[in-house]
Amino acid sequence: MSCSSNTYFGMPTRRLAAATAAAAVSVLGLLPAANAQADTGATTGKAGAVVLRTDLDVSLLNKTVSAPLSVVLNDVHAPATASKTALSATVDGVDGGRPFNVLRADVATARAAADKQRAEGYSNLVNAQVHVPGLAAVPLITVEQVTSKAVCAVGKRPTAHSNLLGSVSVLGQKVTLRTSGTTTVDVPSLGQVRLDLSRTATTSRTAAATALNLKVSVNPLKLNVSEVEGQVTLARATCESPGAAAVEPSPSVGSQTKPEPKPEHLAETGGSSATPYLVAGGALLLAVGGGAVVLARRRRAAATSGDAA
């Protein structure tokens, strides 16, 4: 009889426990999803560098054509490095169509690197000469060394720097460049070149540095070339800071009613908009569990009394 009573009263107790667990699942299922945010990770920064870029128009003596001269040496974007020291180009109608060297240098390096913490662009020219069509014997510009560097790091202000070391010659004439502003070089029978030294620009997330920017207007009157106009850029570097972590709100589940405004102090205590629901759910689970325990005790007491009788 005793064994039978234990079996009989044990089953309802297990059922009550199962019911309690089911109630817990139901309550938790009704809770609206917290405003959880998925961290997709910070984005990688951007960086670039170029040793030489020309944007020139070449007019021929016979005026039958105006040929563009757009060439680039060591134009890289992160992550990349280039180290080429010579660049040749051909312009139709100039010097019988033979190629000419736009740039020659002992060192011509461009480097760009970027990750989620830092982005850096760097370019360097050493003992470099730049030529344009019609001026094969006279370099447009000769420089001993120019460098540019742009750095963008997370949490820091972007920086941009350019340096010019040693002497500079323009159209065969040695010139002294100012640290800021524009220097103009006029050469009779050849033309005019305006030079901007160390041009830099920064914003809250980007930086750019150009060692030398030349505005060219020359009239060589040789090799069927009457005029060359445009711009030449030497040693440019750029960067953009890595972005902050992107977050996406998870979809809400359950009630679609507008949630109550979140108290500001919850950010410090670790609370969220789901806290009231969790508290109510916890109270309900305690009540259900307590009821199950009381009921089980009463049945056990009744069984004991029956056995005694």
C-alpha positions as CSV (number, residue, x, y, z in Angstrom):
1,M,0.0,0.0,0.0
2,S,2.8,2.4,0.9
3,C,4.6,1.7,-2.3
4,S,1.4,2.2,-4.3
5,S,0.8,5.5,-2.5
6,N,4.3,6.8,-3.3
7,T,3.9,5.9,-7.0
8,Y,0.5,7.5,-7.1
9,F,1.5,10.8,-5.5
10,G,4.9,10.9,-7.2
11,M,3.4,11.2,-10.7
12,P,1.4,14.4,-10.1
13,T,4.5,16.0,-8.6
14,R,6.5,15.3,-11.8
15,R,3.6,16.6,-13.8
16,L,3.5,19.7,-11.8
17,A,7.2,20.2,-12.4
18,A,6.7,19.7,-16.1
19,A,3.8,22.2,-16.1
20,T,6.1,24.7,-14.3
21,A,8.8,24.3,-16.9
22,A,6.2,24.7,-19.7
23,A,4.9,27.9,-18.0
24,A,8.5,29.2,-17.9
25,V,8.9,28.6,-21.6
26,S,5.6,30.3,-22.3
27,V,6.4,33.3,-20.3
28,L,9.9,33.7,-21.8
29,G,8.4,33.2,-25.3
30,L,6.0,36.1,-24.7
31,L,8.8,38.5,-23.6
32,P,9.6,41.0,-26.3
33,A,13.1,40.8,-27.6
34,A,15.5,43.2,-26.1
35,N,17.0,45.8,-28.3
36,A,20.1,43.7,-28.8
37,Q,22.6,44.9,-31.3
38,A,24.8,42.7,-33.4
39,D,28.3,43.9,-33.8
40,T,29.4,43.4,-37.3
41,G,32.9,44.6,-36.7
42,A,34.7,47.8,-37.6
43,T,35.3,48.5,-41.3
44,T,38.8,48.6,-42.7
45,G,40.3,52.0,-43.5
46,K,41.4,53.2,-46.9
47,A,44.8,54.4,-48.2
48,G,46.4,55.3,-51.5
49,A,49.6,56.6,-52.9
50,V,51.0,57.7,-56.3
51,V,54.5,58.7,-57.3
52,L,53.6,60.6,-60.5
53,R,50.5,61.7,-62.2
54,T,50.3,63.9,-65.3
55,D,47.2,65.5,-66.9
56,L,48.6,67.4,-69.9
57,D,47.4,68.5,-73.3
58,V,50.0,68.4,-76.1
59,S,49.3,70.6,-79.1
60,L,51.2,70.0,-82.3
61,L,52.6,72.6,-84.7
62,N,50.3,71.7,-87.5
63,K,47.3,72.1,-85.2
64,T,45.8,68.9,-86.5
65,V,45.7,67.3,-83.2
66,S,45.7,68.0,-79.4
67,A,46.9,64.8,-77.8
68,P,46.3,64.2,-74.1
69,L,49.2,62.9,-72.0
70,S,47.7,61.2,-68.9
71,V,50.2,58.8,-67.3
72,V,50.5,57.5,-63.8
73,L,53.4,55.8,-62.1
74,N,53.0,53.5,-59.0
75,D,49.4,54.3,-58.3
76,V,48.5,51.9,-55.4
77,H,45.6,51.4,-53.1
78,A,45.7,49.5,-49.8
79,P,47.0,46.9,-49.4
80,A,49.7,47.3,-52.1
81,T,53.3,48.5,-52.7
82,A,54.9,49.5,-56.0
83,S,58.5,50.4,-56.7
84,K,59.0,51.2,-60.4
85,T,61.7,53.8,-61.2
86,A,61.0,54.6,-64.9
87,L,57.9,55.5,-66.9
88,S,57.8,55.9,-70.7
89,A,55.0,57.2,-72.9
90,T,54.3,57.7,-76.6
91,V,52.3,60.6,-78.1
92,D,51.3,60.3,-81.7
93,G,52.9,62.9,-84.0
94,V,55.8,63.6,-81.5
95,D,59.4,62.7,-82.5
96,G,58.2,60.3,-85.1
97,G,56.1,58.3,-82.6
98,R,59.1,57.2,-80.6
99,P,58.5,56.8,-76.8
100,F,60.1,59.2,-74.4
101,N,60.8,58.9,-70.7
102,V,58.2,60.8,-68.7
103,L,60.0,60.1,-65.4
104,R,63.3,58.5,-64.3
105,A,64.3,58.2,-60.7
106,D,66.8,56.3,-58.5
107,V,63.9,55.5,-56.1
108,A,60.2,55.7,-56.8
109,T,58.1,54.0,-54.2
110,A,54.4,54.1,-53.3
111,R,52.9,52.2,-50.4
112,A,49.4,51.8,-49.0
113,A,48.4,49.8,-46.0
114,A,45.1,49.6,-44.1
115,D,43.4,47.5,-41.4
116,K,40.6,48.1,-38.8
117,Q,42.9,50.3,-36.6
118,R,45.0,52.3,-39.0
119,A,45.4,53.4,-42.7
120,E,48.6,54.9,-44.1
121,G,49.6,56.1,-47.6
122,Y,53.3,56.8,-48.4
123,S,55.2,57.9,-51.5
124,N,58.8,58.7,-52.1
125,L,60.9,60.0,-55.0
126,V,64.7,60.2,-55.0
127,N,66.8,61.9,-57.8
128,A,63.9,62.2,-60.1
129,Q,63.6,63.9,-63.5
130,V,60.2,64.6,-65.3
131,H,60.1,65.2,-69.0
132,V,57.3,66.5,-71.3
133,P,57.0,66.1,-75.1
134,G,59.2,68.5,-77.1
135,L,61.6,69.1,-74.2
136,A,63.6,65.9,-74.3
137,A,66.9,67.7,-73.6
138,V,65.6,69.9,-70.8
139,P,63.8,68.3,-67.8
140,L,60.5,69.9,-66.8
141,I,61.6,69.5,-63.2
142,T,64.5,67.8,-61.3
143,V,64.2,67.0,-57.6
144,E,66.6,65.3,-55.1
145,Q,64.0,63.9,-52.8
146,V,60.3,64.4,-52.1
147,T,58.1,62.4,-49.7
148,S,54.5,62.4,-48.7
149,K,52.7,60.6,-45.9
150,A,49.1,60.4,-44.7
151,V,48.1,58.6,-41.6
152,C,44.5,57.9,-40.3
153,A,44.2,56.0,-37.0
154,V,41.1,55.1,-35.0
155,G,40.6,57.7,-32.2
156,K,43.2,60.1,-33.5
157,R,43.1,63.2,-35.7
158,P,44.4,62.3,-39.3
159,T,47.8,63.7,-40.2
160,A,49.4,64.7,-43.5
161,H,53.0,65.6,-44.2
162,S,55.1,66.3,-47.2
163,N,58.9,67.0,-47.3
164,L,61.2,68.2,-50.0
165,L,64.9,67.6,-49.4
166,G,67.7,69.0,-51.5
167,S,67.6,71.2,-54.6
168,V,64.9,71.7,-57.2
169,S,65.5,72.7,-60.8
170,V,62.7,73.8,-63.2
171,L,63.3,74.0,-67.0
172,G,67.0,73.8,-66.3
173,Q,67.0,76.6,-63.7
174,K,67.7,76.0,-60.0
175,V,64.9,77.5,-57.9
176,T,64.2,78.1,-54.2
177,L,60.7,77.0,-53.1
178,R,58.7,78.6,-50.4
179,T,57.4,76.5,-47.6
180,S,53.9,77.7,-48.5
181,G,52.2,79.4,-51.4
182,T,53.1,79.3,-55.0
183,T,56.5,79.7,-56.8
184,T,56.4,80.8,-60.4
185,V,59.3,80.1,-62.8
186,D,59.4,81.9,-66.2
187,V,62.0,80.8,-68.8
188,P,62.2,82.8,-72.0
189,S,61.4,80.8,-75.1
190,L,60.3,77.8,-73.1
191,G,57.4,78.9,-70.9
192,Q,56.1,79.1,-67.4
193,V,55.8,76.6,-64.5
194,R,53.9,77.3,-61.3
195,L,54.8,75.1,-58.3
196,D,52.9,74.5,-55.1
197,L,55.0,72.9,-52.4
198,S,53.7,70.6,-49.7
199,R,50.0,70.9,-50.1
200,T,48.1,69.1,-47.3
201,A,44.5,68.7,-46.3
202,T,42.8,67.0,-43.3
203,T,39.3,66.4,-42.1
204,S,38.0,64.5,-39.1
205,R,38.4,61.2,-41.0
206,T,40.7,61.8,-44.0
207,A,44.1,63.2,-44.9
208,A,45.9,64.0,-48.1
209,A,49.5,65.2,-48.9
210,T,51.1,66.2,-52.2
211,A,54.8,67.0,-52.2
212,L,54.7,69.0,-55.5
213,N,52.0,70.1,-57.8
214,L,53.0,71.8,-61.0
215,K,50.9,73.9,-63.3
216,V,52.6,73.7,-66.7
217,S,52.5,76.0,-69.7
218,V,55.4,75.6,-72.0
219,N,56.0,76.2,-75.7
220,P,59.0,74.1,-76.8
221,L,58.4,74.6,-80.6
222,K,60.5,71.4,-81.2
223,L,59.7,67.9,-82.3
224,N,56.4,69.2,-83.8
225,V,55.2,70.3,-80.4
226,S,53.9,73.8,-80.1
227,E,52.5,73.8,-76.6
228,V,52.1,71.7,-73.5
229,E,49.6,72.7,-70.8
230,G,48.2,71.0,-67.7
231,Q,49.3,69.7,-64.3
232,V,51.9,67.3,-62.9
233,T,51.6,65.8,-59.5
234,L,54.6,64.3,-57.6
235,A,54.4,62.1,-54.5
236,R,50.9,62.1,-53.3
237,A,49.5,60.1,-50.3
238,T,45.9,59.8,-49.0
239,C,44.1,57.9,-46.2
240,E,40.7,57.4,-44.7
241,S,40.1,56.3,-41.1
242,P,38.6,52.9,-40.3
243,G,34.9,53.1,-39.6
244,A,33.3,52.4,-36.3
245,A,31.6,49.1,-35.6
246,A,28.4,48.7,-37.6
247,V,25.4,47.6,-35.5
248,E,22.0,46.3,-36.6
249,P,19.0,46.0,-34.3
250,S,17.6,42.5,-34.1
251,P,13.9,42.1,-35.2
252,S,11.3,42.4,-32.4
253,V,9.2,39.4,-31.3
254,G,5.8,39.6,-29.6
255,S,4.1,42.8,-28.8
256,Q,4.4,45.5,-31.5
257,T,3.3,48.3,-29.2
258,K,5.6,51.2,-28.7
259,P,7.9,50.6,-25.8
260,E,8.1,53.0,-22.9
261,P,11.0,55.5,-22.9
262,K,14.1,53.9,-21.4
263,P,15.3,55.6,-18.2
264,E,18.8,57.0,-18.6
265,H,20.1,55.3,-15.5
266,L,19.5,51.8,-17.0
267,A,22.7,52.3,-19.1
268,E,24.7,52.3,-15.9
269,T,22.9,49.5,-14.0
270,G,22.8,47.1,-17.0
271,G,19.0,47.2,-17.3
272,S,17.1,47.3,-20.6
273,S,13.5,47.7,-21.9
274,A,13.0,43.9,-21.2
275,T,13.7,44.2,-17.5
276,P,10.0,44.7,-16.3
277,Y,9.0,41.6,-18.3
278,L,11.8,39.6,-16.9
279,V,10.8,40.6,-13.3
280,A,7.1,39.8,-13.9
281,G,8.1,36.4,-15.5
282,G,10.3,35.6,-12.6
283,A,7.6,36.4,-10.1
284,L,5.1,34.2,-12.0
285,L,7.6,31.3,-12.0
286,L,8.1,31.7,-8.3
287,A,4.4,31.7,-7.6
288,V,3.8,28.6,-9.8
289,G,6.8,26.8,-8.2
290,G,5.6,27.7,-4.7
291,G,2.1,26.4,-5.4
292,A,3.5,23.2,-6.8
293,V,5.5,22.6,-3.6
294,V,2.6,23.4,-1.3
295,L,0.3,21.1,-3.2
296,A,2.8,18.3,-3.2
297,R,3.3,18.6,0.6
298,R,-0.5,18.5,1.2
299,R,-0.9,15.4,-0.8
300,R,2.1,13.7,0.9
301,A,0.6,14.6,4.3
302,A,-2.8,13.2,3.3
303,A,-1.1,10.0,2.1
304,T,0.7,9.6,5.4
305,S,-2.5,10.1,7.3
306,G,-4.2,7.4,5.2
307,D,-1.4,5.0,5.8
308,A,-1.6,5.6,9.6
309,A,-5.3,4.9,9.6
